[in-house]
Amino acid sequence: MPAPLALPRLSWGDPAAARRALLVHGLGSSAALMWRLGDALADAGWHATAVDLRGHGDAPRSLDYTIAAYGADLAAARPDGGGAWDAVIGHSLGGASSTVAAASTPDWTLRLVLIDPAIVLDGRDADVIRRSQKRAFDDNRLEVVREEHPHWHPQDIELKVDAVHRASRWAVEQTGTQNRPWDVRAEAARLTVPTHVIAADPAVFSLFAGDAAAEILAANPRLTMSVVEGAGHSLHRDRPEESVRHLLEALS
């Protein structure tokens, strides 16, 4: 795997908690935008840590934005004091990168929860993501984000603006360019830990749906799936209460 970068961290909950979780954000996002899940895990007795991925937030910049590089960074990120994470929760790109990390380093985590993960990204879905990222960087005003996502919590709107401001546009663009094809199905098939996918509603927009999702699930009996109805790709912002319920059920 590529040489890892050290990733900056935010945390929620008691550092002495018995259960430790890692939260991994998606493309163009940040550690801070995982606040809703971190807060819920802390309330449930976990210590939750979120990282900024390379090229995002306060993380180091690089020339390499392959999913393998993102995965190498995550595999090198361990709980304070070492050992395995009790759970890793990754959204979108974070889900794909966590899949790569877990497949390459079986003792990295005891379980995975993948939130609408970008396991394979091509065709129409890739175009939707590319246009969404371009739109975000072209006009990153608070009122624009609020108009596009009027149902989001005010902190999600504020933090989305901040995440785009602090992310490298070049890194985000290169993540699309350097991952052609974007496909970590082989890594998903090699996962040896229990893995639950919390998918968005295909009627809204989901990256984990249809025949591709069915094939990924069929290739590895350790994978299970649930769907947050009425939620789009950023389901933890679209339907936070339901998303937290699905997460806690997956970890129970």
N, C-alpha and C positions, 0 to 999 in steps of 0.2 A: 504493500500500500504506500501511497505518497507520505512524505514526512509530515507529521502533524503540527498544527499550530495550537498554542495555548489559548483557550477561549474564556473570555470574561464571564462572570456569574452574578446572578441575583438569586435570592432565596427567600422562602416563606416557611414558617414553622420553627419548632424547637430543634436546634442542631443535634440535640441528644436523642431525638425520636428514634424508635427502633426501626422504622421503615423509611427508606430513602428513595426518592424519585428524581429522575432527570426529565426536564421539559425541553423540547426542541422545536423551535418555530419554523415557519415556512418561508418561501422566497419573498424578499422585500419586506420582511417583518423584523421582529426583535425579541429578545428575551423578555422585555417588559410587557409585551403584548400577550404573554402567557399568564398574566396576572390572575385571571379568573380561575384557571385550573390550579395554579399555585396556592391561591387563597383557600380554595375548597379542600385541597389535599391537606393543608395545614390544619384546617378545622377538623379534618378526619383523623388527625394524629400523625400525619406524615411530616417529614422534612423534605421540601421540594426545592430543587435547584433548576434554574433556567439559564441557558447559555446563549450568547450572541454567536451565530455562525460566522465563519470567515467572510469578510467583505460586508458584514452587516454590523450595525451598532458600533460598539467599541472594540470589536474583534480586529485582529491583524488583517491586513490586506495581502494578497498573493497574486500570482499569475495563473494559478491552477484552481479552477472552479468546477472540476469534475465531481460527480457524486462520490467517486472513490476518495477524493481529497476531503470532502465534507465528512465522509464516513470515518476516515483515518483520524480526523480531529476528535470526533465523538468517541471512538474506541479508546483514545488516550485520555479522555475525561473520566475520572473516577471519583467516587464519593470521597469526601475528606476522611483521611485515615485509610483509604484504599478499599479493596474488596469490590464486590459487585453491587450495582444498583438493584434495589428490589423491583423497580419498574422503570422503564423508559417510555415516555409518551411523546410521539413525534407527529407534527402536522405537515402534510403536503411534502415539500422538499425535506423537511425534518423527518417525516416518516420514511421516505426513500433512503435518506442517509443513515437513519437508525437501523433500517433493515440491513444495509451493507455492513455497518459496524457489528451488529449482532451475528451476522452470518460469518464474518471473518474472525470474531473474537467471542467464542461461545460463553466464556466466563464473565462477560461484560455486564450482563443483566439477567435477572431471573425471569422476567417477562417483558413483553412489548405490548403497547397499545398504540395503534396507528390511526391517526385522525385524518380521514379522507386522504390517504397517502398517494403520492404521485409515483406509483410503482412502475407504470409505463405511461409515457406522455408523448402523444403524436397527433397528427391530423387536426381535427377541429378543437380538441381540448388544448393542444399546444398553442393554437392560434388565440383562443380565449385568454389563456394565461399571459401570452405575450402582449396582447392588446391591453389587458388590465394593468400590467406593469408599466407599459408606456404611458397610459393615461394617468397613472399615479404620479410618475415622475414629471410629466408635462405640466400638471396643475395640482400642486400639493397643498392647496389652501384648505383650511379647516371647514369652511362652508361648503366646499365641493365634496369633501368626504362625508359630511353630515347629510347632504342632499342625496348622495348615492346610497347611504346606509342610515336612514333616519331611525331605524329601530335599534341601532347599536348603543351601548352604554356610552355616556360622555367620555369616560376614560379611554375606551377603545378608540373613539374618534381622535382624541388628543394624541394617543400613543401611536396610532397609525400614521399621523402626520409626522410625528417625531421619528418613527422608524424609517420612513422614506427619506426624510431629511438627512439621517445619519448613515443610511446605506450607500454603498458605492453603486451608482447607476451602471458603471462599466461592469462591475462584478455580477450584478443581476442579469445584464444582457449576456455576459459570457457564460453564465450558468446555462442559459438556453443554447448558446452556440456550441459550447464544449461537450454537451451531452446529447449528441446526435449519433446513434439513437439513444433516447432516454428510456432505459429498460433495465430494471433490477429484478425481473421475474425469477431469474436463476438464483439470485440471493434469497428471495422470499421462499423458494422451494427448499433451500438448505437450512432454514431456521430450525433450531433445536429447542427453542423455549416457547412456552404458550404465548400466542400472539392473537390479540383481538383487534379487529378493524372496526372503528366507528365511522361509518360512511355518511356523507351528506345525502340529501334527497335528490335522486336523479331528475325529479320533476322540476327542481330548482336549478341545480348544477352540481355534479359530483365527478371527481376524478376516479372514483372506485365504484364502477357500476357495470351492468350488462355482462356480455360474454367474457370480456377480459377479466373482470372480477371473479366470475364463476370458475374460470380456468385457474386463476391464482389460488383460490380456496381449495379447489380439487387437487392441486399439486402438492399440498402439504396439510395433513390432517391436524396439525397443531394450530392452524388458523381458523378463527371463527369471526362472525360479523354481525353487527347490528346497524340500524339506520336511524338517524335523527330526522324525523319527518318535518317538512317545512323549512329545513335549513339548507343553505347553500354551502359552498366549499369551506368557508370560514365558520364552521358550525358552532364553535365555542364562542363566537361573537353574535351569530344570528339567533341561536337558541341556547343560551348559556346554561339555564337550569336543566334542560333536558340533556345537554351534553355532559354536564357534571354527573347527572344520574347514571348515564351510560358508562362513564369513566369509573365511578365508584363501584358499579356492579361488575365491571370487568376486572377490577382489582380485588374484589371480595373473595 
